[in-house]
Amino acid sequence: MLKLANFRHKQSTKEASMIECKRCKSTNIVKNGFSNNKQRYLCKECGYTFVEGDKRTNHKIKAMKALCVLLYSLCKASFNILAKIFKTWPSVVYYWICQAGNTLSGTKISDQIQEIEFDEMWHFIQNKANKLWLIKAIDRKARRTIAWVLGKHDANTFARLYSKVSHLNHCIFYTDNWDAFTKILPKEHHIIGKEHTTAIERDNSNTRHHLGRFTRRTKVVSKKAEMVDLSIKLWNSLTSHDPFSHYQSVALSLFR
């Protein structure tokens, strides 16, 4: 009996090793129970579980994911309401959103930028006593967010943001009169005054308008700073033409 059990185990391991992970393409696969009477597999490299020949990952699911990402990033939708709309679980929606955000590359900062506006936005994690500040930089001419950081409301946090644009030697920086700006920015390139930061104030307003977690008096509460960063990343990407058009095209295929 022991020999038979060992033989079956080796045979099972051999069968699993011939299958590739759907996420990372690794062949370090083991069997992991059953789902709907189908053999389920676990990738030991990335932890992904899947069913071979699973037909759920089709164009309809891709369209649902795309629509879900659009509604989350631009229409204030929460994980719970999206789960109700698509008849799934909030954890699944969370996974879809994270998957979409992690596929996006970072924003490229052009060497041709001549003017940048800086400003900070107040946010919180779990409760309002646990404050988290978002400090952003926008290209004044293009009216696009080019960089941001999350952290405390202090000069060290702003220094991390400035390090991303400090190579722009001939750039003019516009801010309000927060003392952290005057500490870090070079005086010869720094202009102070609320009248010079209307573009980034509008950008901050759009952020609060589109993302449910940033809306004032909201019930959508952030639990992790990483999710705040990913949400800003998605919003910033989908407010530009090409990424939005791609997600729109995929999402609309759901209705064809």
VENMOJO-V749883 format. One record per backbone hydrogen bond with DSSP energy under -1.0 kcal/mol. NH is the residue of the N-H (numbers start at 1). CO is the residue of the C=O. Records with the same first field share a line. If there is no record, write none. Layout:
NH: CO / CO
This chain:
5: 1
6: 2
7: 3
8: 4
9: 5
10: 6
11: 7
12: 8
13: 9
14: 10
15: 11
16: 12
17: 13
19: 16
21: 26
25: 21
29: 27
30: 42
32: 40
35: 38
38: 35
40: 33
41: 50
42: 30
43: 48
44: 28
47: 43
50: 41
54: 51
58: 56
62: 58
63: 59
64: 60
65: 61
66: 62
67: 63
68: 64
69: 65
70: 66
71: 67
72: 68
73: 69
74: 70
75: 71
76: 210
77: 71
82: 78
83: 79
84: 80
85: 81
86: 82
88: 83
93: 89
94: 90
95: 91
96: 92
97: 93
98: 94
99: 95
100: 96
101: 97
102: 98
104: 101
113: 110
116: 172
117: 138
118: 174
119: 136
121: 134
123: 132
125: 130
126: 222
127: 125
130: 127
131: 129
132: 123
133: 151
134: 121
135: 149
136: 119
137: 147
138: 117
139: 144
140: 115
143: 139
146: 137
147: 137
149: 135
151: 133
154: 152
158: 154
159: 155
160: 156
161: 157
162: 158
163: 159
164: 161
165: 162
166: 162
168: 165
169: 167
171: 168
172: 114
173: 189
174: 116
175: 191
181: 178
183: 179
184: 180
185: 181
189: 186
190: 187
191: 173
193: 175
196: 193
197: 194
201: 197
202: 198
203: 199
204: 200
205: 201
206: 202
207: 203
208: 204
209: 205
210: 206
211: 207
214: 211
218: 215
228: 224
229: 225
230: 226
231: 227
232: 228
233: 229
234: 230
235: 231
236: 232
237: 233
238: 234
239: 235
240: 237
244: 240
245: 241
246: 242
247: 243
248: 244
249: 245
250: 246
251: 247
252: 248
254: 251
255: 252
